[in-house]
Amino acid sequence: MGDTIFSKILSGEIPADFLHQDDVCVAFNDISPVAPTHILVIPRHPYRNLSEATAKDPALVGHLLAVCAKLAKRQKLTAGFRVVTNQGDEGGQSVDHLHFHLIGGRSMQWPPG
């Protein structure tokens, strides 16, 4: 899979202010936010995408989503929020390391993209 910006954050090579960290994942603010709240939740294990993670460790996905919900509550996103993951070129995936975007603090449009 090679080095990614996320593997460098996890190794400490690139510093990040973690909003959450546990044995399974970490969360931090996105450096290019698309909303007032834009947090990335990434697993410590470098699964490439959602399909790979669910095939190898289905409980992981539930944990990541629970962390997103916990962070949304902490950020007081009571009016709503969006959780997004991208997979593959057509899905808009830009980093080959599973990650969830927690986005909130503004009205979201549908359909996205």
N, C-alpha and C positions, 0 to 999 in steps of 0.2 A: 504494500500500500504506500510505502514511502513516507517521508516527512510531510506533515501538513501544519498549517498554522495552529490547529488544535493540539497536535502532538507536541508542538513546541511550547504551547501554554501549559499543557499537562506536565511537561518535564521541567518547567520553570525557566526555560530558555527565553521565553517571552513572558514578561510579567503581566498579571491580571489581578484585578480586585474581585475575588470571588464573593458572590452574593449568597452562595450555598455551596457546600462541599460535604461529601460523605464518601464511603468506601466505593460507591458505584458511579457517582457522577459529580460534576461541578457545574456552576452557573455563573455567568458574568454578563455585563452589558455589552451589546453589540457595538463595534466601533463605527458602524455606519447605520445608525438607527433610522427606521422608517416610521416611527411613532414615538411619542414621549416616553413610553416604556417599550424597550426592545431588548430582551434578555435571551441569551443562548444557553441551552441546557445540553451538555454533552456527556456521554459516558466515558469513563476512564478507559474502558476497553475500546480499541479502535475498529469497531464494526464500520464497514464502508457505508451502509445504508440501512433503511428500515427492513427491507426484505432479508438481508443477511442477519440482522439482529434477531428478528422474530423467528427465523429458522433455527438459530443456535442458542438463543437465550430469551424466550418469549416473556419471562417475568421482567426483564430489563425494561421493556417498553412501558409496562404499567408503572414501574418505578419512576421513569423519566416523566411520564404524564402526571403522576402524583406530585412530583417536585414542581412541575409547571403550575399546578393548581395551588400549591402551598405558596409559591412566589407571587402568584396573582393576588392572593389574599393579603400577603405582606405588603404588596405594592398598592393595595386598596383599589383594585380594578373592579369595583362593585358594579359598574355599569356594563361590564363585559370585556372580553379579551379574545384573542385568537391564538391558537397553537398550530404551527405549520412545520412540516418537514418536507424537504425536497428530495427526489430521487431521480438520478439520471439527467442526461442533457435536456430532454424535453420537459422534465420536472423542475428544471432550474437549479439543480445541485451544483454548487461551485466548490465545495470542499468534500473530498472523499473521506469523510468521518461523520457518522450519524450525528445529527444535532436537531434539536427542536428550537424554533423561534417562539418565544412568548411575546406577543405584541398587544399593546393596549394604550389607553389614554386618549384615544380619538375614535371617531366612528369609522367602522370598516365597511367597505363596499363589497357587493357581490354581483357578479362573479369576480374573484381575484384575478390578477394578471391580465 
